């Protein structure tokens, strides 16, 4: 897990999809552009077991070779992939990744997405609860995704928010109302501004 770092006069990108095929083959250029824009740290999002491994590998390899922009990663299962992962022992694999890698700074991208339902709501809830437990166990923040699922998401988060080390960001907050936003903020969560919001 990452150590605390003091950062001044720079930016942190907390949700970079550097494992995406459109970016991973151009990583030096992407990182140079980030450095030019005064981005000092980038967190690569893990959205599946294999995607989390890839995010860790990119961060580890890059941090050995380059110093201008420091890379970290998250480890998690996106709600779209919940059903695919629910059929085998994904928890053990997440624990192994969390235990073995010091560049991991959050659990996620995890949460609920009832807009497209690529995974069943029950599988999404189950996988999300497991990741909330792991975040608590490893004392890591959550990197969360919520779309058209605010009632269920808030109900689940309210239980976990009672724990001392509960913290995180709702990275994908779309289709939300001001009331829902205020409820997330009342749980001491941060809200991300996504690309979807920029299209509005």
C-alpha positions in Angstrom: 0.0 0.0 0.0 1.2 3.5 -0.7 2.8 5.7 1.9 1.6 9.3 2.6 3.0 11.9 0.3 2.9 15.6 0.6 1.8 17.3 -2.7 1.9 21.0 -3.4 1.2 23.0 -6.5 0.2 20.0 -8.6 -2.8 18.0 -9.7 -3.8 14.4 -9.1 -5.8 12.4 -11.6 -7.8 10.0 -9.4 -9.4 7.9 -12.1 -7.3 7.3 -15.2 -8.2 4.4 -17.5 -4.6 3.9 -18.6 -5.3 0.2 -19.2 -7.7 1.1 -22.0 -6.5 0.1 -25.5 -6.6 3.7 -26.7 -4.2 4.9 -24.0 -1.9 2.0 -22.9 0.0 1.9 -26.2 0.7 5.6 -25.9 1.6 5.7 -22.3 4.9 7.8 -22.6 3.0 10.5 -24.5 0.1 10.5 -22.1 2.4 10.8 -19.1 4.4 13.6 -20.8 1.2 15.5 -21.4 0.2 14.9 -17.8 3.6 16.2 -16.6 3.3 19.3 -18.8 -0.1 20.0 -17.2 1.4 19.7 -13.7 -0.2 16.4 -12.9 2.1 14.8 -10.4 0.2 11.6 -9.5 -2.2 9.4 -11.5 -4.3 6.6 -10.1 -5.1 3.9 -12.6 -8.5 2.4 -12.2 -8.9 -1.4 -11.7 -12.3 -2.6 -12.9 -11.8 -6.4 -12.9 -9.3 -8.9 -11.5 -7.4 -8.9 -14.8 -7.8 -5.1 -15.2 -6.5 -4.6 -11.6 -3.5 -6.7 -12.3 -2.8 -4.7 -15.5 -3.2 -1.4 -13.6 -0.7 -2.6 -10.9 1.8 -3.8 -13.6 1.7 -0.4 -15.4 2.2 1.5 -12.1 5.0 -0.8 -10.9 6.8 -0.8 -14.2 6.5 2.9 -14.8 7.6 3.9 -11.3 10.8 2.0 -11.7 11.6 3.8 -15.0 10.2 7.3 -14.6 10.0 9.9 -11.8 8.1 12.9 -13.1 4.6 11.4 -12.7 4.0 8.9 -9.9 1.5 6.1 -10.8 -0.7 4.2 -8.3 -3.6 1.9 -8.9 -6.9 0.8 -7.5 -8.1 -2.8 -7.2 -11.7 -3.6 -7.7 -14.6 -5.0 -9.7 -16.8 -2.6 -11.6 -20.5 -3.3 -11.3 -20.7 -4.1 -15.0 -18.4 -7.1 -14.3 -20.0 -8.3 -11.1 -21.8 -11.3 -12.5 -18.8 -12.5 -14.3 -16.7 -12.4 -11.1 -19.5 -13.6 -8.7 -19.2 -17.2 -10.0 -15.7 -17.8 -8.6 -13.6 -16.8 -5.6 -12.9 -13.2 -6.5 -12.5 -12.1 -2.9 -9.4 -14.2 -2.4 -7.9 -12.8 -5.6 -8.6 -9.3 -4.5 -7.0 -10.0 -1.1 -3.9 -11.4 -2.8 -3.6 -8.3 -4.9 -4.2 -5.9 -2.0 -1.6 -7.8 0.2 1.1 -8.1 -2.4 1.3 -4.6 -3.9 2.3 -1.3 -2.3 1.1 1.0 -5.2 -2.6 0.3 -4.4 -4.3 3.3 -2.9 -8.0 2.5 -3.1 -10.6 -0.3 -3.5 -12.7 0.1 -6.7 -13.9 0.9 -9.1 -16.9 -0.6 -7.3 -20.5 0.2 -6.8 -23.9 -0.2 -8.4 -25.1 0.5 -12.0 -28.7 -0.2 -12.6 -28.8 1.9 -15.8 -27.5 -0.8 -18.1 -27.6 -3.9 -15.9 -24.7 -5.7 -17.5 -24.7 -7.6 -14.2 -27.7 -8.5 -12.1 -28.6 -6.2 -9.3 -28.1 -9.0 -6.7 -24.6 -9.8 -8.0 -23.8 -6.1 -8.0 -24.9 -5.7 -4.4 -23.0 -8.8 -3.3 -19.7 -7.9 -5.0 -20.0 -4.3 -3.8 -20.5 -5.4 -0.2 -17.4 -7.6 -0.4 -15.4 -4.7 -1.6 -16.7 -2.4 1.1 -15.5 -5.0 3.6 -12.1 -5.2 2.0 -11.7 -1.4 2.1 -12.4 -1.5 5.8 -10.1 -4.5 6.4 -7.2 -2.9 4.5 -8.0 0.7 5.6 -8.3 2.0 2.1 -10.6 4.6 0.6 -13.3 3.6 -1.9 -13.4 4.6 -5.6 -17.1 4.1 -6.4 -19.5 4.1 -9.3 -23.2 4.8 -9.0 -25.6 5.1 -11.8 -29.4 4.9 -11.4 -29.0 3.1 -8.1 -28.8 5.8 -5.5 -31.4 4.3 -3.1 -29.7 1.0 -2.9 -26.2 2.6 -2.8 -27.1 4.9 0.0 -28.7 2.1 2.0 -25.6 0.0 1.7 -23.2 2.9 2.4 -25.0 4.1 5.4 -24.2 0.8 7.2 -20.5 1.0 6.3 -20.2 4.8 7.0 -20.4 4.0 10.7 -16.9 2.6 10.7 -14.1 4.9 11.7 -12.0 4.6 8.5 -14.9 4.9 6.0 -13.9 7.4 3.2 -14.0 7.6 -0.6 -15.2 9.2 -3.7 -18.3 8.6 -5.8 -16.3 8.9 -9.1 -19.3 8.2 -11.4 -22.2 10.2 -10.1 -24.7 10.5 -13.0 -28.5 10.8 -13.0 -28.3 12.1 -9.5 -30.4 14.7 -7.8 -29.3 17.5 -5.4 -30.9 15.5 -2.6 -28.8 12.4 -3.4 -25.7 14.6 -3.7 -26.3 16.0 -0.3 -26.8 12.6 1.2 -23.5 11.4 -0.2 -21.8 14.5 1.1 -23.3 13.9 4.5 -21.5 10.5 4.5 -18.2 12.5 4.1 -17.8 11.2 0.6 -16.3 13.2 -2.3 -18.0 13.5 -5.7 -16.2 13.1 -9.0 -17.0 15.1 -12.1 -17.2 12.6 -14.9 -16.9 12.9 -18.7 -20.7 12.4 -18.8 -21.2 15.6 -17.0 -19.0 17.5 -19.5 -21.4 16.4 -22.3 -24.3 18.2 -20.6 
